[in-house]
Amino acid sequence: MEKNYKEIMPEITTFVFDVDGVLTDGTVTVFPNGELVRTMNIKDGYALKVAIETGYKICVISGGNNPAVKWRLEGLGVSDIYLGAHNKMDQFNEFLEKNGIEPGEVLYMGDDIPDLPVMKMSGLPTCPKDAVPEIRDISLYVSQKNGGKGCVRDVIEQVLKVQDKWSNHFDARYD
């Protein structure tokens, strides 16, 4: 019998996220000079920082290659950022090997077909509410939040709460 997502959450040590459609809402504003601009959610960013401060590994793997996305993620403390990834399995395997992480320890959140192979390898495949049907079908958890609208905060907060690290983080910080 397959485990429920809540039963897998205690085993999670690592979060891996796609960018477009997960950390953003999947839309791109194109300026006359050709610059592509994306919007990211502040609450997602805050949750990424809390996860890093609490000791979780964070990795971002994206087919896009926007320097501003890298700048934003580095500013949040994310050090494992793979942009321009056309075969996400290569970067996923490199990240796991470099950090000594087992696939079963990973919560992966994706929203579209390029995420499918990595999600099938991850311990806890998840997606935003507005993911494509093929991704929703293999996800053990579908956030009630859309991509770029708090879905990353949703999964991070849930894992940290299940592991009793969400409120403990704030208790230690503000006592």
Number of C-alpha atoms within 10 A of each C-alpha: 3 6 9 11 18 14 10 18 22 15 16 20 19 23 24 23 22 26 24 22 23 29 29 23 20 17 13 13 11 11 9 7 6 8 10 13 13 18 16 20 18 14 16 23 20 13 21 24 18 22 25 17 12 14 11 17 20 22 22 23 24 23 17 15 12 15 9 12 21 18 11 13 18 13 12 16 16 18 15 17 18 19 20 12 16 13 15 21 18 11 21 21 16 12 20 16 11 9 10 9 15 16 20 15 19 26 26 26 34 30 29 19 13 18 23 18 12 21 27 15 17 20 21 27 25 27 34 30 19 20 23 15 13 12 25 21 12 16 24 20 19 22 22 14 18 22 28 25 23 24 27 29 23 17 25 21 20 15 23 23 15 14 14 12 18 19 12 14 15 11 10 8 8 7 5
